[in-house]
Structure formats: structure tokens, C-alpha cells
Amino acid sequence: MRARLVGARLLQAIPVVIGVVVITFVLTRALPGDPAVYFAGDAADEASIQQVREQLGLDAPLPQQFIRYVGDLLRGDWGNSLSTGQPVLSDLARRLPASLELTLIALLLSCAIAIPLGVMAATRPGSWRDHLCRVLVTAGVSLPTFFTGILLIYVFYYLLDIAPSPLGRLDFLYIEPAPVTGFYLIDSALAGDWDTFGGAARQLVLPAITMAIFTLAPIARMTRAAMLQALSSDFIRTARAAGLPRGRIVYGYALRNALLPVVTTLGMVFSFALGANVLVEKVFAWPGIGSYAVDALVASDYAAVQGFVLAMALLFVTLNLIIDLLYAVIDPRIGFDAT
Amino acid sequence: MTDVSRRHFLQLGAATASALPFLRALPAHAQSGDVLVAVNGQTINSLDLHRTGTNRPSYQVAINCYDRLVSFGTKPSMGGGLEFDYSKVEPELAESWTVSDDGLILTFTLRDATFQDGSPVTAADVKWSFDRAVSLGGFPAVQMKAGGFTRPDQFAALDDKTFQITLDAPSKLAIPDLAVPIPFVINSKLAMANATDDDPWATEYLHLNTIGSGAFKVARWVPGEQLIYERNNDWASGPVPAYKRVVIREVPSAATRRAVIERGDAQISFNIPSKDALEMSDKMEVNSTPIANCINCVGLNTKFEPFQDSDVRKAVAYAIPYEAIFQAAAFGRGAPLWGEETERSEIAWPRRTGYVEDLDLARAHLAKSGYPDGFEVPFSISLNQLDWMEPTALLIQENLAKIGITVTIDKIPGADWRTASLVEKRLAFHLEGFGGWLDTPDYYFFWAYKDGHLFNSSNYRNDEIETLVDNTLHIPVDDPAYAPNVKRMFEIALDELPRIPLWQPALNVALNGASDYEFWFHRQLDVRPIKPA
């Protein structure tokens, strides 16, 4: 039953994806700049620019370019990125896991701090714990990520020398694990290569903390608000009156009911973080998808920009599906077909 | 890109292998002289310079992994370390060469060298590589044309060791143009074995593989992350490099690059911001070499009516706060180009212009012009080059306001900048920073002052300049007409001022634990001469 519903949900995503394909194609063409000029090189003259334009297929009328693009997409060819010189699909296959790994670790870390913090603040509103939560959250959200990143590098790498050099996913002494999932932690664990696992984990610490500090605020705030609401509802009053143990009330009943908005927020924070961690990626030389997209935009690299947007669209379709499924797990009252 | 498995990689250096898993061993190991780590901020997007779309940072692969027929000598640089010496052409893959009396036939004798697969380098390989450089089009073809090489039938392999070029007209630029990164020698047998009907020049194969006779080969390349060079112990065209392996790491953030080089985890940080160069120069070796034949200048577009008035152009030139700009935008790195020329010879270029900041003179010129009450003009700068363009623009805006010219600053997206400034040449008032690879003034004038040429962003045309450049470009520098012609070009250009030179920018490179850096006109890192400090 559920499988059929998931299938229906996926079918509904098809028009979304088609829309994304059309819109990104049109929007990238509306970008300022002429990729032929950009990629013809420093001293290219009119003739060689024209030559490049023909090689890139940019001399054809737009509808014809679009038909060619869609045809290529259907064959699984996402085109070649000009700025990295690689097929877009292989670029994405390498960079998306890098961003996902960082974002997921950061979110795990963030949840591990923010949810208990929110619960703590909500159970004793107005107390010093509540104020502590407020201070942490305000500090986290008001520090720009590149500033936190550079500060952490300065203190833990430059001054204290306890962090590894902030040079991407692995120090160059380690060989990247054979790609299975593209997540270095998982791949190296699968290969049983614990040295590389350790190396990859160490590289993750500072950028993950940087991002966690930034994503702490919405999660903690939402947890606090949802918990306050849940704690003041009738069923909690009933539970209290019935003399149920405090832990059971807070974690068994209140938190479970408060989790729905938190999961929704989490989904939003995740999508936001994946796109917004460009600055973290730049500071830590992290070969992620955000910096890829920005560099492609700057260079009017059509195929790469289209590939990025399409990949993100597919990712969010999946993400929304997962969140909807999670709702049903968290709250049995919500049937999947009702959402 | 060779597919390097973990096992294979470990075998590359037995001594390295034992240290591999231990992170703590890295700095000590790197300093031991086997591995050089260099950081830079740009992406290498191809291993093949001739391919369409290959960007500037990728040129270093052609330099480090392939040989050219000739190279330049070196001389001490005023920016520290050594720099290339344009006046001394030295052998690389060619052992010797002769030039026929009419200057049309260049005959090269190749040295005994082998490609990295062990096969000998023959004149047929050189011929194939040169054919490729002129046939694939784009920038390589343009640069080859500057030396007079346009068609494959100009190149001939007379026998295994003798390669001949026939020029259509004699030119002093021909032999120097063979030392630029473009005409590199490829293993043609291996390339042809990997060519297809659609791709007769094997661009897909060379995009991912380096098959030359050069000092290094690329052992591993992950675009956007790193590129690893591995030494060719049998390199015949020069002394074997000191480092076994060179890791080029891409680090976009300048702050991170600075932290890494200061901590000594990288030995070279290439092309650092001038501000960092100034601040780091007392802690480590920082070379700031003024870039040969390169000038940061203000362009006055003749299509914009007020700039057709000579007095307006002079008023602008006297209103520019040169010293303040040099300090704010370049942090004093590079060479000033204002005031009177006293040190350099009469035909040296870039040279001081004779103009200084003098607002009274500026006002006097403006009063004499057709626009005594000033005018309004947008000043265009590129969002990609804000580091020097923004402070320059702001200081110029401030001073021009004092003489009555109202300037609004117009920031143009990086992807659009080349189209707007160089191709369409539609920016009235802008900044430009052309540098010529071949280091003669007439070559600079050819690109920047001739009508319709790419870097003439001012739409400047002067019939005398047109004739002078055409007559001077190909004659030798010791020709009796050369010096007077060049002097006359300077005179016209500095009087008419379609471009107002500001300063000669520098390329800043920091070294911590490495030495023997050499500056080259191509502005890329030549890792071959670098040694551990």
C-alpha cells in the first residue's frame, strides 16, 4: 500500500522536474556574459571566439539548443562543464556526496545540541537555562559562517595546531577510498581502512562545527516553541494529573508531539544549508556542490548550472518524500495519503 | 589522468609508503625534500592547453609536463629571486638551431630525449604537435600566429632529429614565440593511437593524460581539488627537478591559503593578494615581480564624445592620484609608472609617463577643453577584479569630482567583462590590465593600440601608430629603425593618451621551506627549478 503511494508521489514530481528543466535552461541563457568569449581565452580574436561558439553549439537558435539539451538529458548525458573540463554528471557525483556528508554531519551535531537545548529551555521557561539557550542561539545565527570558519581555523589550526590543515576532505597523504557512496566516512569504513576514516573525520570536524553553529538557531528555537506548546496542552496536564513520571511526560509524550514541526524545520534547514554552505566550502577548500555552482555561475558555464539546479530539484523531491514518510512514522495519526 | 590505485600509489615511493597513514609525519616529511605542496586559488580545468575552453591556470601543466624547442634564460629580478630573460633564448628540446640568411627558414636539431613511455622524441612528433597547435583554433592558434606560424605546411620533419619551419616573412617574434607554453611537444604515436575520426587530434585523451618528454607527468588530477605531478627521472632537456612529487592544492579562500603557508604545511602559495604579500614579507620569502610588458591602465574610449578632446584626456591624466592608488590598490607592489622616467633606457617598456597628480594643471586643461564645466561619465570595473579595480575607481572618482567631472561607478559581472570591455569595446571609462607574453613594446602596441585589436578597449586609431607598429613588429631589435620607431610610438601614445598607465602590477608568490622560484611571463608556477630551502 505504502509503496504504491510512494510511486504516486514520485509521479507527481515529474511535472516539477520538467518545469525545473525548462526554467533553468531559459534562466541560464538570460545570464549576463558570453561563454564563448569567456572560454576562448585571453587573446582570442573574433574568428576564434566564433569557432568556440560553434563548438559549444551556441550558434544554434534557442529552441534547437533546448531540444538538443533535453535529448542529451534523456540519454543520461548532462553535458560537459567548461570550468572544470569534466562531464557534469561526474562532477556532481563527486561533489554532491562531499556536500551531503558535511551537511549531514553538521546537522546531526546541530540536532544533538539544539534539541536538548530547546527541551531544556522549554521545560523551564524564563530560567537561566532558557537564557543560555537564547544567548547561544543568537550568537550562532549572528556569526556569519565564513567568520566562524576563519576564526576556528585561526584558533585550532594556526595557533593551537590541534586541527589538521584546512585543505578539503582529506590530507594529501591519504588516498581517497574507492568510491561506493562517495561519502568518505562510509567508503573508508566499508574498505576497513580506519586510518583514512580517521583522516576524513578529522577534516570534517572544523567545517561541521562551523555549519552546526549556524544551523543551531532555527532548530533550537523551533524545539523550544513546539515543546512549550506541547507541554501546555491538555493531554500533558492529564498525564501530570495521573502522576506519570516526569521523564515519561517530557520525552514520551511532549517531545514526540513536538517533533513534527522540528522535522519540518530540519528539512528546511537542510535544503538551506546545502545551498548556503558555499562560504564554508570556500574557507575549508571543501570540494562541494555550492562552490561548484557559484563558480559555474560566474563563468556562465551553462551545463554546470543546469546540472546543479536539476540535481538539487531531484534531491528536494526525494527529501520532501522522506520527510512526509517520517511524519507518518512520528505521528501514526497522519496517514500518508492525508498529507 | 592515470588511474592510480591505492596499491600503485603506495609503490610510487617506498619511503613515502611507510609514512602514509600518519598525519603527524606530514610536515616533517614534506620538508625532507621529496614532496612539494603548493596552494593556489584557481581551478585547473584541463591537462591539454590546445583544447577549447582550457583556462589560464591549466597552462602550468603544459609548462611542467612537456618540453618546447626553446626556452628563455634567467636573470636576477628586482622583485626578488630570478625572472626569465627575454633577450636570451636557450635550448630546451632543440639542442641547436640555425636561421637562414633571409630569416625565413629555421632549422632545429633535436637532442636525444625520450617520452615518458620510453619512445624517442622525433622531429615527426614535433611536426604533429605544431600542426595541432595551429589547427585546433582558439587562443593557441592566435598565439602561434603572433610568431608567424599559421599553417601545417610551414612545418617539416627532415629526418628523425631535424625539424624545419618555413616562415612567410622574417620576424623577430618567431623564435621567442616558440618558448611560450603553446608549442609543446606531444608523443604523436601515443596520441594518434588514442585519436578517433571525430577527434583526430586526440583532445579527449590529452585532456586527461600528459604524454610528453617533460620534467613531470600528472599522476593524479581531481578537478577542483588537487593535481599531483610526479617527476620524470629521465628528463633530458634540463637538470632533474629536486622534488619527486609536487602537489598543487586548490584552496579558494585567500585567508586559508595564508594560514597554511604560514604554518609551513604548504611550501609555496602562488599569486597571493598584494596585502598578504606586504604583511608576510617579513616572515618568509615573498617575491613580488613586476609582470613583464603588463600595465594596469585607465582606458578612455574615443567613442565617448568628451574623450575625443585631447585636453579632457590630459585633464583626467593630471587628476589621477597615482601614488594613493598604487598604495591602496597594489600595496606598493609592482613598479610605479607616473612621473619622469630617469632609470630606464629610452626604449624600455613599460615606462613612466611623465604625468603626475596636479589638480591645477588638470583644471587648466579642462578649462581649455570643450567641456569647461565638466561632464558625467560612468566608470566601469569588473566584479571579478575588485581587489585592485575598486580602490582605484574610488580614488579616481574622488579626484575627478574636484575638477568637476562626475563619475558613477558601474560594476560589471565577471562573465560579461571581457565581452563588454574587449570584444564590444563599449565601456566609456574603464580599467584594463593587458600584459604581452612576448616582451617587446611593439608587441604591446600591436595588441593595445592598433585599431580593432582585442586589448584596444579604447577604440583608439592613429594612422601613424598603425604604420609604425606594422613596420616595427617583425624587425630585429638591433635594426637601425627599431629604436626611433619605438620612441615615436611612445611619444604619440603618451601624448594622445587613449590609455593612461597607472602602474606595472606584480605577481606575488610566497615561499616557506622552498627556494629558487623563477618568475615567467606566462604567470604560472614553473615547478621545475624549485628546490627545498
Interface residues (C-beta under 8 A of the other chain):
Chain A: L31 P32 G33 D34 P35 V37 Y38 F39 A40 G41 D42 A43 A44 D45 E46 S48 I49 Q51 V52 Q55 L56 L82 S83 T84 G85 Q86 D91 R94 R95 F146 I150 I153 Y154 Y157 Y158 D161 P164 S165 P166 L167 G168 R169 D171 F172 L173 Y174 I175 A178 D195 G199 R202 E281 K282 V283 F284 A285 P287 S291 Y292 D295 V298 A299 S300
Chain B: R6 F9 L10 A19 L20 P21 F22 L23 A25 L26 H29 V37 V39 T43 N45 S46 R51 T52 G53 T54 N55 R56 S58 G137 G138 F139 A141 V142 Q143 H207 V222 P223 G224 E225 Q226 I228 V247 R249 E250 V251 P252 S253 A255 T256 A259 V260 E262 R263 D265 A266 N384 P413 G414 A415 D416 W417 R418 T419 L422 V423 W447 L454 F455
